Amino acid sequence: GIVSRHDSHGNGAGLRASLMDVLQSQGKVISAGKWRNNSPVLKDEYDDDLRRFLGDCRYNICIENTNSAGYVTEKVFQAFLAGSIPIYWGGGSYFEPEVLTGNGVIRMIGKDVNEVAREVACLEGDSAYREDWLNRPILTPWAVEWIEERLFKLKQQLEILLKK
């Protein structure tokens, strides 16, 4: 599935359409956002609960508007939390290495849409490969501590700002 408002901004313009077109040949891709909407299910069946919707999608097309170092938004994390496999483009070569191992995601950087479609076909066509692929750790062993440290530092900075 994909939930997006557009496919026209940043250096990723047109990539959502290209990928969706190629993946449609393998099975239905539900587009539940404003862009290319082909199903009312997100609103009608899931009451706009993105996490529940993505939980019923085997894959989530997570394409950032821009591929630049350090620009990683909520998209990939929403897919992980829902149990959907993210097909991700963005973040440059930096892909949250303090938190994410790189497992459990189909990275599009350096690949064309046909290569990505072949990866999806392998995951769909070989259950042993899919099971092994899905059982690899997604988070680094230090992810929780790293996030807690960042939140603590954010809290300290906010307290400083609030005292001014």
C-alpha positions in Angstrom: 0.0 0.0 0.0 0.9 3.6 -0.3 -0.5 6.8 1.3 0.7 9.9 -0.2 -0.5 13.4 -1.1 1.6 13.9 -4.3 4.4 12.6 -6.4 5.7 15.9 -7.7 8.1 17.4 -5.2 11.8 17.1 -4.6 14.3 14.9 -6.3 12.0 11.9 -5.8 9.3 13.4 -8.1 7.8 10.6 -10.3 9.4 7.8 -8.3 6.2 6.8 -6.5 4.4 6.5 -9.9 7.1 4.5 -11.5 7.3 2.0 -8.6 3.6 1.7 -8.2 3.2 1.0 -12.0 5.8 -1.8 -11.9 4.4 -3.4 -8.7 0.9 -3.3 -10.1 1.9 -6.1 -12.4 2.6 -8.3 -9.4 -0.6 -7.5 -7.5 -2.9 -4.8 -6.4 -1.2 -1.8 -4.9 -3.7 0.1 -2.7 -3.2 3.9 -2.9 -5.3 5.3 0.0 -4.0 8.9 0.1 -4.9 11.8 -2.1 -2.4 10.9 -4.8 -3.7 8.2 -7.2 -6.3 7.2 -4.7 -7.8 3.8 -5.9 -9.5 2.8 -2.6 -11.6 4.4 0.2 -10.5 1.7 2.7 -8.3 3.9 4.8 -11.2 6.1 5.6 -14.1 3.7 5.3 -12.7 0.5 6.9 -9.8 1.8 9.1 -11.3 5.1 10.2 -8.1 6.9 9.0 -6.0 4.8 11.3 -2.8 4.5 9.2 -1.2 2.0 11.5 -4.1 -0.5 11.2 -4.2 0.0 7.5 -0.5 -0.6 7.0 -0.8 -3.6 9.3 -2.9 -5.3 6.6 -0.5 -4.3 3.8 2.4 -6.7 3.1 4.5 -3.8 1.8 4.4 0.0 2.2 5.9 2.2 -0.4 7.8 4.8 1.7 9.3 7.3 -0.6 10.7 10.6 0.8 10.3 13.7 -1.3 14.0 14.2 -1.2 17.0 11.8 -1.0 19.5 13.7 1.2 21.8 12.7 4.0 20.0 12.5 7.3 16.5 13.2 5.9 14.6 10.2 7.2 11.0 10.9 8.2 8.4 8.9 10.0 7.5 6.8 6.9 9.8 3.9 7.4 9.1 3.7 11.1 5.3 3.7 10.5 5.7 0.7 8.3 7.9 -1.1 10.8 5.5 -0.4 13.7 2.6 -1.7 11.6 4.4 -4.9 10.6 4.5 -3.9 6.9 7.7 -4.3 4.9 8.9 -0.8 3.9 10.0 -0.2 0.4 12.1 2.9 1.2 13.8 5.6 -0.8 15.5 8.5 1.0 18.0 9.3 3.7 21.0 9.3 1.3 23.6 6.9 2.4 22.7 7.7 6.1 19.9 5.5 7.2 19.6 6.0 11.0 22.5 3.7 11.7 22.2 4.4 15.4 18.8 2.8 15.4 18.2 0.7 12.3 20.3 -2.3 11.1 19.1 -2.0 7.5 17.3 -5.4 7.8 13.6 -5.7 7.1 13.5 -3.0 4.5 13.8 -2.9 0.8 16.1 0.0 0.1 15.7 1.7 -3.2 18.9 3.8 -3.2 21.0 2.7 -6.2 18.3 0.5 -7.6 15.8 1.0 -10.4 12.2 0.1 -9.9 12.5 -3.2 -11.8 15.2 -4.3 -9.3 12.9 -3.5 -6.4 10.1 -5.4 -8.1 12.4 -8.4 -8.4 13.2 -8.2 -4.7 9.4 -8.2 -3.9 8.9 -11.2 -6.2 11.7 -13.1 -4.4 10.1 -12.4 -1.1 6.7 -13.5 -2.4 7.9 -16.5 -4.3 10.2 -18.2 -1.7 8.7 -18.6 1.8 12.0 -19.8 3.3 13.8 -16.8 2.0 11.0 -14.5 3.2 11.0 -16.1 6.7 14.8 -15.7 7.1 14.6 -12.2 5.7 11.9 -11.2 8.2 13.6 -12.8 11.2 16.7 -10.6 11.0 16.9 -7.9 13.7 15.6 -4.5 12.6 16.9 -2.4 15.5 20.5 -2.1 16.6 21.3 -3.5 20.1 21.8 0.0 21.3 18.8 1.6 19.7 16.7 2.0 22.9 19.6 3.6 24.8 20.5 5.9 21.9 16.8 7.1 21.6 16.6 7.6 25.4 19.8 9.7 25.4 18.4 11.9 22.6 15.1 12.4 24.4 16.9 13.3 27.6 19.0 15.9 25.7 15.9 17.3 24.1 14.2 17.6 27.4 17.2 19.5 28.8 17.2 21.9 25.9 13.5 22.5 26.2 13.8 23.2 29.9 16.5 25.8 29.1 14.3 27.4 26.5 11.3 27.5 28.9 13.4 29.3 31.6 14.2 32.2 29.2 
